[in-house]
Amino acid sequence: MQKLGTGAIGYVKKLLGDHAFQEYEAMKKWPNLVGENIAVHTKAIRISYGKMTVQVDDPVWRNELLLMKPIILQKYRMLYNDKIVSEIIFL
């Protein structure tokens, strides 16, 4: 994914609105938040009404992530409070 310049970021924020832009940023941060080992098996695909949907490539990884969900949610809360990600759904 390419990085946006400062002017482009301001334009996108204005176009989407601050909340939608924060959702976009939260999805971009998924790989850094969970680490490379998990990121290669997962992809954050959307956030809607505070629920982040994450595609998982293997049922075993999905079960592990269900156990790790409280830790991952805590990391998001530290960044955004409960305003952006309040639930994670693993598919």
N, C-alpha and C positions, 0 to 999 in steps of 0.2 A: 504494500500500500504506500502510495506516495504521500509525502508530507505537504501540508498546505502552508503557503506563505502567510504572514501576519494579516495582510489585507484580505486574502481569500478567507481566512478563518473568520474575520469580522463579517464578511459578506454572508458566509454560510450560517453563522449565528443569527444574523438578521433574517435570513431567508427561512430557516427552520424554527427559530425561536430558541430561547435559552434552554428550556427543558429538553427539547428534542436534541439539541446539540450535546447536552450532557449525557443523554442516552447513547448517542453515537460515540462519544468519548469513552463511556463505560464499556461499550462493546469492544472498542479498540484496545482497552487496557486488559481484557480477559487474559491474553497469553502471558503478560507480565505478572498479573496477579496470581495465576495458578502455577506458573513455571513452565519451562520448556517440555518436561516429560509429560505433563498433562495436556499441554497445548497441542501437541502433535496428534492427540487422539480426540480432540474436541474443537468445536467452533461455535462461538456465540452468534446466533443467527437473528435474534430480534429482542427488543425490550418493548413491552406493551403494558401499560398500567402498573408499572413497577415489577413486572414479572419478566425475568430474563430467560429466554429459551436457548438451550445449549444442545447442539447435536453431538452425540458421542458415538464413536465408531465401533464400540465393543460393549457387550452387556457387563462384562467383568469391570471395565472402567466405569461404567454407569453406576454400578453398585458401590464402588470405591468413592465416587464423587458424591453419592447420596450420603455417605458417612462423613465426608469432608464438607458438606454444604454449610453447616454452622460456621466453620472457620472461614470459608470463602465469603459468606455473607458479612461476617464481621469485618473483613478487609474492605469490602465495598462500603460498609457503614462508616468506616474511618475516613473514606474519601468523600462520600456524598451524603452522609446521614442515611435516613430511610427514604429519601426523596426520589432516588433514581432506581435502585435495585432493592426490593424488599423480599423477593422470592426468586428462586432459580428452579427451572424445570429442565430436567435432563431427558432427552429423547434418544 
